[in-house]
Amino acid sequence: MSSLSTHVLDTVSGRPAAGMRIMLWSADSLLAEGETDGDGRLRDFPALAAGAYTLAFHVADYFREQGADLPDPPFLDVVPIHFGVVAEGHYHVPLLASPWAYSTYRGS
């Protein structure tokens, strides 16, 4: 089994994205959901077996709560990051986000 964590950075403010809603999916099953803490981190995920997963980051809701004037519909709404777990260990999936762009990578 593997562990999972994520960290979201708000590239508009240059700060951690505290309070962003994130959902973890496996196929069509919701496994967990929560909000990032004051440091933009979420660590409370269940242990993961090998397989395909999706983290869904609620980017538009977060930026609206920060006061961003977003169009309807927003350019980015829920950002899905599809990733695979193939071996035991720790998987860290960071997201750098703005209302108009995002970037991710496998962190440590």
DRENBA-87952 format. One record per atom (N, C-alpha, C): residue number from 1; x, y, z; chain; residue in one letter; atom name. Coordinates in nm, 2 decimals. Last residue first. Layout:
+-----+--------+--------+--------+--------+---------+-------+
| num |      x |      y |      z | cadena | residuo | atomo |
+-----+--------+--------+--------+--------+---------+-------+
| NUM |      X |      Y |      Z |      A |       a |    CA |
...
+-----+--------+--------+--------+--------+---------+-------+
//
This chain:
+-----+--------+--------+--------+--------+---------+-------+
| num |      x |      y |      z | cadena | residuo | atomo |
+-----+--------+--------+--------+--------+---------+-------+
| 108 |   0.81 |   1.50 |  -0.37 |      A |       s |     N |
| 108 |   0.87 |   1.40 |  -0.28 |      A |       s |    CA |
| 108 |   0.82 |   1.42 |  -0.14 |      A |       s |     C |
| 107 |   0.60 |   1.50 |  -0.67 |      A |       g |     N |
| 107 |   0.69 |   1.56 |  -0.57 |      A |       g |    CA |
| 107 |   0.75 |   1.45 |  -0.48 |      A |       g |     C |
| 106 |   0.54 |   1.50 |  -1.00 |      A |       r |     N |
| 106 |   0.55 |   1.41 |  -0.88 |      A |       r |    CA |
| 106 |   0.65 |   1.46 |  -0.79 |      A |       r |     C |
| 105 |   0.34 |   1.79 |  -1.09 |      A |       y |     N |
| 105 |   0.46 |   1.70 |  -1.10 |      A |       y |    CA |
| 105 |   0.45 |   1.60 |  -0.99 |      A |       y |     C |
| 104 |   0.16 |   2.06 |  -1.25 |      A |       t |     N |
| 104 |   0.18 |   1.96 |  -1.15 |      A |       t |    CA |
| 104 |   0.30 |   1.87 |  -1.18 |      A |       t |     C |
| 103 |   0.00 |   2.37 |  -1.31 |      A |       s |     N |
| 103 |   0.11 |   2.28 |  -1.33 |      A |       s |    CA |
| 103 |   0.12 |   2.18 |  -1.22 |      A |       s |     C |
| 102 |  -0.24 |   2.59 |  -1.47 |      A |       y |     N |
| 102 |  -0.19 |   2.50 |  -1.36 |      A |       y |    CA |
| 102 |  -0.08 |   2.42 |  -1.40 |      A |       y |     C |
| 101 |  -0.43 |   2.89 |  -1.53 |      A |       a |     N |
| 101 |  -0.32 |   2.79 |  -1.56 |      A |       a |    CA |
| 101 |  -0.29 |   2.71 |  -1.44 |      A |       a |     C |
| 100 |  -0.62 |   3.07 |  -1.45 |      A |       w |     N |
| 100 |  -0.60 |   3.06 |  -1.59 |      A |       w |    CA |
| 100 |  -0.50 |   2.95 |  -1.63 |      A |       w |     C |
|  99 |  -0.64 |   3.11 |  -1.18 |      A |       p |     N |
|  99 |  -0.76 |   3.09 |  -1.25 |      A |       p |    CA |
|  99 |  -0.74 |   3.05 |  -1.40 |      A |       p |     C |
|  98 |  -0.36 |   2.90 |  -1.08 |      A |       s |     N |
|  98 |  -0.42 |   3.03 |  -1.09 |      A |       s |    CA |
|  98 |  -0.56 |   3.01 |  -1.16 |      A |       s |     C |
|  97 |  -0.15 |   2.67 |  -0.91 |      A |       a |     N |
|  97 |  -0.27 |   2.70 |  -0.98 |      A |       a |    CA |
|  97 |  -0.30 |   2.85 |  -0.97 |      A |       a |     C |
|  96 |   0.03 |   2.38 |  -0.87 |      A |       l |     N |
|  96 |   0.05 |   2.52 |  -0.87 |      A |       l |    CA |
|  96 |  -0.06 |   2.57 |  -0.96 |      A |       l |     C |
|  95 |   0.02 |   2.09 |  -0.68 |      A |       l |     N |
|  95 |  -0.05 |   2.17 |  -0.78 |      A |       l |    CA |
|  95 |  -0.02 |   2.31 |  -0.76 |      A |       l |     C |
|  94 |   0.18 |   1.77 |  -0.60 |      A |       p |     N |
|  94 |   0.16 |   1.92 |  -0.58 |      A |       p |    CA |
|  94 |   0.08 |   1.98 |  -0.70 |      A |       p |     C |
|  93 |   0.15 |   1.48 |  -0.48 |      A |       v |     N |
|  93 |   0.11 |   1.54 |  -0.61 |      A |       v |    CA |
|  93 |   0.08 |   1.69 |  -0.58 |      A |       v |     C |
|  92 |   0.34 |   1.21 |  -0.38 |      A |       h |     N |
|  92 |   0.31 |   1.35 |  -0.34 |      A |       h |    CA |
|  92 |   0.27 |   1.42 |  -0.48 |      A |       h |     C |
|  91 |   0.34 |   0.89 |  -0.25 |      A |       y |     N |
|  91 |   0.31 |   0.97 |  -0.37 |      A |       y |    CA |
|  91 |   0.27 |   1.11 |  -0.33 |      A |       y |     C |
|  90 |   0.56 |   0.65 |  -0.10 |      A |       h |     N |
|  90 |   0.48 |   0.78 |  -0.09 |      A |       h |    CA |
|  90 |   0.47 |   0.85 |  -0.22 |      A |       h |     C |
|  89 |   0.51 |   0.30 |  -0.15 |      A |       g |     N |
|  89 |   0.59 |   0.42 |  -0.12 |      A |       g |    CA |
|  89 |   0.50 |   0.54 |  -0.10 |      A |       g |     C |
|  88 |   0.48 |   0.03 |  -0.38 |      A |       e |     N |
|  88 |   0.46 |   0.09 |  -0.25 |      A |       e |    CA |
|  88 |   0.55 |   0.20 |  -0.23 |      A |       e |     C |
|  87 |   0.39 |   0.12 |  -0.72 |      A |       a |     N |
|  87 |   0.47 |   0.05 |  -0.62 |      A |       a |    CA |
|  87 |   0.44 |   0.11 |  -0.49 |      A |       a |     C |
|  86 |   0.21 |   0.25 |  -0.88 |      A |       v |     N |
|  86 |   0.26 |   0.12 |  -0.93 |      A |       v |    CA |
|  86 |   0.34 |   0.05 |  -0.83 |      A |       v |     C |
|  85 |  -0.05 |   0.46 |  -0.94 |      A |       v |     N |
|  85 |   0.03 |   0.41 |  -0.83 |      A |       v |    CA |
|  85 |   0.08 |   0.27 |  -0.88 |      A |       v |     C |
|  84 |  -0.11 |   0.73 |  -1.16 |      A |       g |     N |
|  84 |  -0.10 |   0.59 |  -1.14 |      A |       g |    CA |
|  84 |  -0.01 |   0.56 |  -1.02 |      A |       g |     C |
|  83 |  -0.34 |   1.00 |  -1.21 |      A |       f |     N |
|  83 |  -0.21 |   0.95 |  -1.19 |      A |       f |    CA |
|  83 |  -0.22 |   0.80 |  -1.15 |      A |       f |     C |
|  82 |  -0.49 |   1.30 |  -1.32 |      A |       h |     N |
|  82 |  -0.50 |   1.15 |  -1.33 |      A |       h |    CA |
|  82 |  -0.36 |   1.10 |  -1.31 |      A |       h |     C |
|  81 |  -0.64 |   1.56 |  -1.19 |      A |       i |     N |
|  81 |  -0.50 |   1.51 |  -1.21 |      A |       i |    CA |
|  81 |  -0.51 |   1.36 |  -1.21 |      A |       i |     C |
|  80 |  -0.87 |   1.80 |  -1.29 |      A |       p |     N |
|  80 |  -0.84 |   1.66 |  -1.25 |      A |       p |    CA |
|  80 |  -0.70 |   1.63 |  -1.29 |      A |       p |     C |
|  79 |  -1.00 |   2.09 |  -1.16 |      A |       v |     N |
|  79 |  -0.88 |   2.04 |  -1.23 |      A |       v |    CA |
|  79 |  -0.86 |   1.90 |  -1.19 |      A |       v |     C |
|  78 |  -1.29 |   2.26 |  -1.21 |      A |       v |     N |
|  78 |  -1.23 |   2.15 |  -1.13 |      A |       v |    CA |
|  78 |  -1.12 |   2.09 |  -1.22 |      A |       v |     C |
|  77 |  -1.23 |   2.51 |  -1.39 |      A |       d |     N |
|  77 |  -1.32 |   2.49 |  -1.28 |      A |       d |    CA |
|  77 |  -1.27 |   2.38 |  -1.18 |      A |       d |     C |
|  76 |  -1.09 |   2.76 |  -1.59 |      A |       l |     N |
|  76 |  -1.06 |   2.63 |  -1.51 |      A |       l |    CA |
|  76 |  -1.16 |   2.62 |  -1.40 |      A |       l |     C |
|  75 |  -1.27 |   2.96 |  -1.68 |      A |       f |     N |
|  75 |  -1.17 |   2.89 |  -1.77 |      A |       f |    CA |
|  75 |  -1.13 |   2.76 |  -1.71 |      A |       f |     C |
|  74 |  -1.61 |   2.94 |  -1.57 |      A |       p |     N |
|  74 |  -1.47 |   2.98 |  -1.55 |      A |       p |    CA |
|  74 |  -1.38 |   2.90 |  -1.65 |      A |       p |     C |
|  73 |  -1.90 |   3.03 |  -1.77 |      A |       p |     N |
|  73 |  -1.83 |   2.94 |  -1.69 |      A |       p |    CA |
|  73 |  -1.68 |   2.98 |  -1.68 |      A |       p |     C |
|  72 |  -1.83 |   3.31 |  -1.62 |      A |       d |     N |
|  72 |  -1.92 |   3.20 |  -1.60 |      A |       d |    CA |
|  72 |  -1.95 |   3.14 |  -1.74 |      A |       d |     C |
|  71 |  -1.52 |   3.45 |  -1.50 |      A |       p |     N |
|  71 |  -1.63 |   3.44 |  -1.59 |      A |       p |    CA |
|  71 |  -1.72 |   3.32 |  -1.56 |      A |       p |     C |
|  70 |  -1.43 |   3.58 |  -1.18 |      A |       l |     N |
|  70 |  -1.42 |   3.48 |  -1.28 |      A |       l |    CA |
|  70 |  -1.54 |   3.48 |  -1.37 |      A |       l |     C |
|  69 |  -1.27 |   3.77 |  -0.98 |      A |       d |     N |
|  69 |  -1.39 |   3.79 |  -1.07 |      A |       d |    CA |
|  69 |  -1.37 |   3.70 |  -1.19 |      A |       d |     C |
|  68 |  -1.17 |   3.66 |  -0.66 |      A |       a |     N |
|  68 |  -1.14 |   3.67 |  -0.81 |      A |       a |    CA |
|  68 |  -1.27 |   3.68 |  -0.88 |      A |       a |     C |
|  67 |  -1.19 |   3.62 |  -0.39 |      A |       g |     N |
|  67 |  -1.24 |   3.75 |  -0.45 |      A |       g |    CA |
|  67 |  -1.21 |   3.76 |  -0.59 |      A |       g |     C |
|  66 |  -1.15 |   3.37 |  -0.29 |      A |       q |     N |
|  66 |  -1.04 |   3.47 |  -0.27 |      A |       q |    CA |
|  66 |  -1.08 |   3.61 |  -0.33 |      A |       q |     C |
|  65 |  -1.37 |   3.24 |  -0.38 |      A |       e |     N |
|  65 |  -1.36 |   3.27 |  -0.24 |      A |       e |    CA |
|  65 |  -1.25 |   3.37 |  -0.20 |      A |       e |     C |
|  64 |  -1.28 |   3.21 |  -0.64 |      A |       r |     N |
|  64 |  -1.40 |   3.29 |  -0.62 |      A |       r |    CA |
|  64 |  -1.40 |   3.33 |  -0.47 |      A |       r |     C |
|  63 |  -1.07 |   3.02 |  -0.60 |      A |       f |     N |
|  63 |  -1.04 |   3.16 |  -0.64 |      A |       f |    CA |
|  63 |  -1.16 |   3.26 |  -0.63 |      A |       f |     C |
|  62 |  -1.22 |   2.79 |  -0.52 |      A |       y |     N |
|  62 |  -1.12 |   2.85 |  -0.43 |      A |       y |    CA |
|  62 |  -1.09 |   3.00 |  -0.47 |      A |       y |     C |
|  61 |  -1.38 |   2.74 |  -0.74 |      A |       d |     N |
|  61 |  -1.45 |   2.78 |  -0.61 |      A |       d |    CA |
|  61 |  -1.35 |   2.85 |  -0.52 |      A |       d |     C |
|  60 |  -1.18 |   2.68 |  -0.93 |      A |       a |     N |
|  60 |  -1.27 |   2.80 |  -0.95 |      A |       a |    CA |
|  60 |  -1.33 |   2.84 |  -0.82 |      A |       a |     C |
|  59 |  -1.06 |   2.44 |  -0.82 |      A |       v |     N |
|  59 |  -0.98 |   2.56 |  -0.84 |      A |       v |    CA |
|  59 |  -1.07 |   2.69 |  -0.85 |      A |       v |     C |
|  58 |  -1.07 |   2.18 |  -0.68 |      A |       h |     N |
|  58 |  -1.18 |   2.27 |  -0.70 |      A |       h |    CA |
|  58 |  -1.12 |   2.41 |  -0.71 |      A |       h |     C |
|  57 |  -0.92 |   1.90 |  -0.80 |      A |       f |     N |
|  57 |  -0.89 |   2.02 |  -0.73 |      A |       f |    CA |
|  57 |  -1.00 |   2.12 |  -0.77 |      A |       f |     C |
|  56 |  -0.92 |   1.56 |  -0.78 |      A |       a |     N |
|  56 |  -1.00 |   1.67 |  -0.84 |      A |       a |    CA |
|  56 |  -0.99 |   1.79 |  -0.75 |      A |       a |     C |
|  55 |  -0.71 |   1.30 |  -0.86 |      A |       l |     N |
|  55 |  -0.73 |   1.40 |  -0.76 |      A |       l |    CA |
|  55 |  -0.81 |   1.52 |  -0.84 |      A |       l |     C |
|  54 |  -0.76 |   0.97 |  -0.95 |      A |       t |     N |
|  54 |  -0.78 |   1.10 |  -0.99 |      A |       t |    CA |
|  54 |  -0.79 |   1.19 |  -0.87 |      A |       t |     C |
|  53 |  -0.58 |   0.66 |  -1.03 |      A |       y |     N |
|  53 |  -0.66 |   0.75 |  -0.94 |      A |       y |    CA |
|  53 |  -0.67 |   0.89 |  -1.00 |      A |       y |     C |
|  52 |  -0.51 |   0.32 |  -1.09 |      A |       a |     N |
|  52 |  -0.53 |   0.45 |  -1.14 |      A |       a |    CA |
|  52 |  -0.62 |   0.53 |  -1.05 |      A |       a |     C |
|  51 |  -0.29 |   0.11 |  -0.89 |      A |       g |     N |
|  51 |  -0.40 |   0.14 |  -0.97 |      A |       g |    CA |
|  51 |  -0.40 |   0.28 |  -1.02 |      A |       g |     C |
|  50 |  -0.20 |  -0.04 |  -0.58 |      A |       a |     N |
|  50 |  -0.16 |  -0.01 |  -0.72 |      A |       a |    CA |
|  50 |  -0.29 |   0.01 |  -0.80 |      A |       a |     C |
|  49 |  -0.37 |   0.12 |  -0.30 |      A |       a |     N |
|  49 |  -0.32 |   0.00 |  -0.37 |      A |       a |    CA |
|  49 |  -0.28 |   0.04 |  -0.51 |      A |       a |     C |
|  48 |  -0.33 |   0.36 |  -0.06 |      A |       l |     N |
|  48 |  -0.36 |   0.33 |  -0.19 |      A |       l |    CA |
|  48 |  -0.30 |   0.20 |  -0.24 |      A |       l |     C |
|  47 |  -0.48 |   0.47 |   0.24 |      A |       a |     N |
|  47 |  -0.37 |   0.40 |   0.18 |      A |       a |    CA |
|  47 |  -0.42 |   0.36 |   0.04 |      A |       a |     C |
|  46 |  -0.67 |   0.78 |   0.23 |      A |       p |     N |
|  46 |  -0.65 |   0.64 |   0.26 |      A |       p |    CA |
|  46 |  -0.53 |   0.58 |   0.19 |      A |       p |     C |
|  45 |  -0.55 |   1.10 |   0.34 |      A |       f |     N |
|  45 |  -0.60 |   1.02 |   0.23 |      A |       f |    CA |
|  45 |  -0.58 |   0.87 |   0.28 |      A |       f |     C |
|  44 |  -0.47 |   1.37 |   0.46 |      A |       d |     N |
|  44 |  -0.57 |   1.27 |   0.51 |      A |       d |    CA |
|  44 |  -0.63 |   1.18 |   0.41 |      A |       d |     C |
|  43 |  -0.33 |   1.58 |   0.37 |      A |       r |     N |
|  43 |  -0.26 |   1.45 |   0.39 |      A |       r |    CA |
|  43 |  -0.35 |   1.34 |   0.43 |      A |       r |     C |
|  42 |  -0.29 |   1.87 |   0.21 |      A |       l |     N |
|  42 |  -0.39 |   1.78 |   0.25 |      A |       l |    CA |
|  42 |  -0.32 |   1.64 |   0.25 |      A |       l |     C |
|  41 |  -0.18 |   2.22 |   0.24 |      A |       r |     N |
|  41 |  -0.16 |   2.07 |   0.23 |      A |       r |    CA |
|  41 |  -0.28 |   1.99 |   0.27 |      A |       r |     C |
|  40 |  -0.17 |   2.49 |   0.28 |      A |       g |     N |
|  40 |  -0.21 |   2.44 |   0.14 |      A |       g |    CA |
|  40 |  -0.19 |   2.29 |   0.13 |      A |       g |     C |
|  39 |  -0.14 |   2.56 |   0.53 |      A |       d |     N |
|  39 |  -0.01 |   2.55 |   0.45 |      A |       d |    CA |
|  39 |  -0.04 |   2.50 |   0.31 |      A |       d |     C |
|  38 |  -0.39 |   2.54 |   0.64 |      A |       g |     N |
|  38 |  -0.33 |   2.67 |   0.63 |      A |       g |    CA |
|  38 |  -0.20 |   2.68 |   0.55 |      A |       g |     C |
|  37 |  -0.51 |   2.26 |   0.43 |      A |       d |     N |
|  37 |  -0.49 |   2.33 |   0.56 |      A |       d |    CA |
|  37 |  -0.43 |   2.47 |   0.53 |      A |       d |     C |
|  36 |  -0.76 |   2.18 |   0.19 |      A |       t |     N |
|  36 |  -0.62 |   2.20 |   0.23 |      A |       t |    CA |
|  36 |  -0.61 |   2.28 |   0.36 |      A |       t |     C |
|  35 |  -1.03 |   1.96 |   0.26 |      A |       e |     N |
|  35 |  -0.98 |   2.09 |   0.22 |      A |       e |    CA |
|  35 |  -0.83 |   2.10 |   0.27 |      A |       e |     C |
|  34 |  -1.16 |   1.65 |   0.11 |      A |       g |     N |
|  34 |  -1.12 |   1.74 |   0.22 |      A |       g |    CA |
|  34 |  -1.08 |   1.87 |   0.17 |      A |       g |     C |
|  33 |  -1.24 |   1.31 |   0.05 |      A |       e |     N |
|  33 |  -1.24 |   1.45 |   0.02 |      A |       e |    CA |
|  33 |  -1.21 |   1.53 |   0.14 |      A |       e |     C |
|  32 |  -1.21 |   0.98 |  -0.09 |      A |       a |     N |
|  32 |  -1.19 |   1.08 |   0.02 |      A |       a |    CA |
|  32 |  -1.21 |   1.22 |  -0.04 |      A |       a |     C |
|  31 |  -1.32 |   0.82 |  -0.29 |      A |       l |     N |
|  31 |  -1.24 |   0.75 |  -0.18 |      A |       l |    CA |
|  31 |  -1.23 |   0.85 |  -0.06 |      A |       l |     C |
|  30 |  -1.57 |   0.76 |  -0.51 |      A |       l |     N |
|  30 |  -1.51 |   0.87 |  -0.43 |      A |       l |    CA |
|  30 |  -1.45 |   0.80 |  -0.31 |      A |       l |     C |
|  29 |  -1.55 |   0.57 |  -0.80 |      A |       s |     N |
|  29 |  -1.57 |   0.57 |  -0.66 |      A |       s |    CA |
|  29 |  -1.50 |   0.68 |  -0.59 |      A |       s |     C |
|  28 |  -1.49 |   0.51 |  -1.06 |      A |       d |     N |
|  28 |  -1.61 |   0.59 |  -1.03 |      A |       d |    CA |
|  28 |  -1.64 |   0.60 |  -0.89 |      A |       d |     C |
|  27 |  -1.15 |   0.51 |  -1.03 |      A |       a |     N |
|  27 |  -1.26 |   0.48 |  -1.12 |      A |       a |    CA |
|  27 |  -1.38 |   0.57 |  -1.10 |      A |       a |     C |
|  26 |  -1.12 |   0.68 |  -0.74 |      A |       s |     N |
|  26 |  -1.07 |   0.56 |  -0.81 |      A |       s |    CA |
|  26 |  -1.18 |   0.51 |  -0.90 |      A |       s |     C |
|  25 |  -1.05 |   1.01 |  -0.63 |      A |       w |     N |
|  25 |  -1.14 |   0.91 |  -0.70 |      A |       w |    CA |
|  25 |  -1.06 |   0.80 |  -0.74 |      A |       w |     C |
|  24 |  -1.06 |   1.27 |  -0.40 |      A |       l |     N |
|  24 |  -0.98 |   1.16 |  -0.45 |      A |       l |    CA |
|  24 |  -1.07 |   1.05 |  -0.50 |      A |       l |     C |
|  23 |  -1.09 |   1.62 |  -0.40 |      A |       m |     N |
|  23 |  -1.16 |   1.49 |  -0.39 |      A |       m |    CA |
|  23 |  -1.06 |   1.39 |  -0.46 |      A |       m |     C |
|  22 |  -1.06 |   1.93 |  -0.23 |      A |       i |     N |
|  22 |  -1.00 |   1.83 |  -0.31 |      A |       i |    CA |
|  22 |  -1.07 |   1.69 |  -0.29 |      A |       i |     C |
|  21 |  -1.09 |   2.27 |  -0.18 |      A |       r |     N |
|  21 |  -1.16 |   2.14 |  -0.17 |      A |       r |    CA |
|  21 |  -1.09 |   2.05 |  -0.27 |      A |       r |     C |
|  20 |  -0.88 |   2.49 |  -0.02 |      A |       m |     N |
|  20 |  -0.92 |   2.44 |  -0.15 |      A |       m |    CA |
|  20 |  -0.98 |   2.30 |  -0.13 |      A |       m |     C |
|  19 |  -0.77 |   2.61 |   0.22 |      A |       g |     N |
|  19 |  -0.92 |   2.59 |   0.20 |      A |       g |    CA |
|  19 |  -0.96 |   2.55 |   0.07 |      A |       g |     C |
|  18 |  -0.49 |   2.78 |   0.10 |      A |       a |     N |
|  18 |  -0.56 |   2.72 |   0.22 |      A |       a |    CA |
|  18 |  -0.71 |   2.72 |   0.19 |      A |       a |     C |
|  17 |  -0.25 |   2.76 |  -0.10 |      A |       a |     N |
|  17 |  -0.39 |   2.77 |  -0.12 |      A |       a |    CA |
|  17 |  -0.47 |   2.71 |  -0.01 |      A |       a |     C |
|  16 |   0.04 |   2.96 |  -0.01 |      A |       p |     N |
|  16 |  -0.03 |   2.83 |  -0.01 |      A |       p |    CA |
|  16 |  -0.18 |   2.85 |  -0.03 |      A |       p |     C |
|  15 |   0.11 |   3.24 |  -0.23 |      A |       r |     N |
|  15 |   0.10 |   3.17 |  -0.10 |      A |       r |    CA |
|  15 |   0.04 |   3.03 |  -0.12 |      A |       r |     C |
|  14 |   0.10 |   3.40 |  -0.45 |      A |       g |     N |
|  14 |   0.23 |   3.35 |  -0.41 |      A |       g |    CA |
|  14 |   0.23 |   3.28 |  -0.27 |      A |       g |     C |
|  13 |  -0.13 |   3.48 |  -0.56 |      A |       s |     N |
|  13 |  -0.09 |   3.55 |  -0.44 |      A |       s |    CA |
|  13 |   0.05 |   3.51 |  -0.40 |      A |       s |     C |
|  12 |  -0.13 |   3.32 |  -0.79 |      A |       v |     N |
|  12 |  -0.17 |   3.47 |  -0.80 |      A |       v |    CA |
|  12 |  -0.12 |   3.54 |  -0.68 |      A |       v |     C |
|  11 |  -0.07 |   3.07 |  -0.73 |      A |       t |     N |
|  11 |   0.04 |   3.14 |  -0.80 |      A |       t |    CA |
|  11 |   0.00 |   3.29 |  -0.82 |      A |       t |     C |
|  10 |  -0.11 |   2.89 |  -0.46 |      A |       d |     N |
|  10 |  -0.18 |   2.99 |  -0.53 |      A |       d |    CA |
|  10 |  -0.08 |   3.08 |  -0.60 |      A |       d |     C |
|   9 |  -0.03 |   2.55 |  -0.43 |      A |       l |     N |
|   9 |   0.02 |   2.68 |  -0.42 |      A |       l |    CA |
|   9 |  -0.06 |   2.77 |  -0.51 |      A |       l |     C |
|   8 |  -0.10 |   2.26 |  -0.25 |      A |       v |     N |
|   8 |  -0.15 |   2.35 |  -0.35 |      A |       v |    CA |
|   8 |  -0.09 |   2.49 |  -0.33 |      A |       v |     C |
|   7 |  -0.01 |   1.93 |  -0.21 |      A |       h |     N |
|   7 |   0.02 |   2.06 |  -0.17 |      A |       h |    CA |
|   7 |  -0.02 |   2.16 |  -0.28 |      A |       h |     C |
|   6 |  -0.08 |   1.60 |  -0.09 |      A |       t |     N |
|   6 |  -0.08 |   1.70 |  -0.19 |      A |       t |    CA |
|   6 |  -0.05 |   1.83 |  -0.13 |      A |       t |     C |
|   5 |  -0.02 |   1.24 |  -0.05 |      A |       s |     N |
|   5 |  -0.03 |   1.38 |   0.00 |      A |       s |    CA |
|   5 |  -0.03 |   1.48 |  -0.12 |      A |       s |     C |
|   4 |  -0.04 |   0.90 |   0.02 |      A |       l |     N |
|   4 |  -0.06 |   1.01 |  -0.07 |      A |       l |    CA |
|   4 |  -0.07 |   1.14 |   0.00 |      A |       l |     C |
|   3 |   0.11 |   0.57 |   0.04 |      A |       s |     N |
|   3 |   0.05 |   0.69 |   0.10 |      A |       s |    CA |
|   3 |   0.05 |   0.80 |   0.00 |      A |       s |     C |
|   2 |   0.04 |   0.23 |  -0.06 |      A |       s |     N |
|   2 |   0.11 |   0.36 |  -0.07 |      A |       s |    CA |
|   2 |   0.03 |   0.47 |   0.00 |      A |       s |     C |
|   1 |   0.08 |  -0.12 |   0.00 |      A |       m |     N |
|   1 |   0.00 |   0.00 |   0.00 |      A |       m |    CA |
|   1 |   0.09 |   0.12 |   0.00 |      A |       m |     C |
+-----+--------+--------+--------+--------+---------+-------+
//
